[in-house]
């Protein structure tokens, strides 16, 4: 299993935004699940994509018969803001995303940059609401630990033909 998963990223970004906006916990949710209605003034997170930033690196640990494979990964997360506070919250998140405030509060991932889109009307629950979208780009470095057999003293036998 990976050392850092999407569930970890969602949990950490959600905790960060709960502190940033001082809003009820039920308002920040991970994308629409089972077609439940959004709470009032919802903040909805969705991971859109991810891509490798480098080649996977292997770190060998012969003493433990293990190898750790690590790679840097870029994630694009869309955050949608609804309700009267949506515009202010979207702007605040954009302003602070590349700030030391955010860097100090995120541990399993780190902010790279963000893109804030203009206001739009949308219908998340079949009722028209104003909404704002922010696409956060962040980096995380998942690691996988694997068993590795190490050869300590090879025995070579030559056969004359």
N, C-alpha and C positions, 0 to 999 in steps of 0.2 A: 504494500500500500504506500502511496505517496506520503511524504512528510507534511506536505501542505496540499489541501484539496480546495475545490471551488466552495465547498461548505465552509471551510475556514475563512476564505476571502469574504464571502457573504456575511458571515458572523462579525468579522472585524470591521468591515466597512459600515455595517449596520450599527455596531456599537459606537463607531466614530461619529456617525450622523446623529445618533441619539444624544450624544454629548454636545454636538454642534448646534442642534436645533431645539433642544430641551422640549421635545414633543412626546406624546404618549407612545409607548413601545409598539402598540398595535398599528400605528400609522405607517411604519416602515416595514415593507414586506418584500419578499423575493418573488418577482413576477407573479402574474395571475395564476393561482393554483386551483384546480378543480372548478374553475369558472365561478368562484365566489366573488361577491361584490367588493369593490375597494372600500376601505374605510374613508371617512371624511378626511380631507387634506392629506391624502395618501402620498407616500414617497415609495416608488416601485423600482426595484433593482433587477436588472437582467444582464447576465453575461452574454455578450453578442459573439465574441470570437476570441481566439488566442493563437499566438504563433511563437515559434522558437526564435530567440534572439541570438543564439549561438549554438555551437555543436555540443552535444552531451559530453561531459567530462567524467572520467572514472577515477575514483580515489580508492586505491587498494589498501586493505588492512590484513596482511598475512597473519598477524598474531591472532586475529579473530576468525580467520577463514571467510572474510567478507569483502565485498566491493560495494562502494556507494557510487551511484550514477546520478549526477546532478546536471540540470540545464536551466538557463535563464529563459523565462517565458513572459511574453507581453500579453496582457488581457485587456480587452475593451469591454467596459461595463456601462450600460445605459442606465441612467437614473432619471425617472420621470417624476415631476412634481405637479401636484394638483391642488386646487383650492386657492383661497385668497392669499395665502402665504407662499404660493408656488414660485412666483417671480423672485421674491426676496431670498428664498432658500436656494434657488438655483444660482443666483448671483453670488451668494455667500460661499457656496461650495466651490464655484469656479475661482473666486478670489483666493481661497485658502488652500486649494488642492496642491499647489507647488510651494507652499509655505512651510516653514519649519514646524508650525503648529501641527500640520498633518503628518509630516515626516516623523515627529516625535510620538505620535499616537498610533501609527500603524507598525506592526511588527512582522507579520507573515508576508506582507507585500509592501511595496513602496510606490508613491505616486510618480508618474512621468509627466503627463500633461492632460489637459481636458479641452473639450469643445462644447460650447454652450450654444444651443439653437434658439431662435426667436420663439415667441409665444405662438401657440397654435391651438385651435379648438379640436377636441377629441371626444370620443364617446366610449370610455372604458367600461361603463355599466349601462350602456344604451341611454345615457343622459348626457347631453353636451356639457363639457366642462372646459375651462381654460387649462392648458397644460404647458409645461416647459420641459425640455429634454437637455440633459447634460451627458456627454459620453466621456467617461473617465478612462484614462489609459494608465495602467499600473504594471509593475513587474513583480513576479515572484519566482522563487528558485526551488522547485520541488526536487526531492531526493528520493531515490529508491535504493534500498539495501538488499543485496543479493548474496546468496552463498557462493563462495568461490573456492575451488580446489586449487591449492598451490603445490607445485612440484618442488620439493626441497633438494633432493639429491637424485638426479636421473641415473638410471642404469642403462648403458648402451651396450648392446651385443652386436658384433659384426659377424656376418655370415659370408664366407667366401663362396662364390659361385663358380 
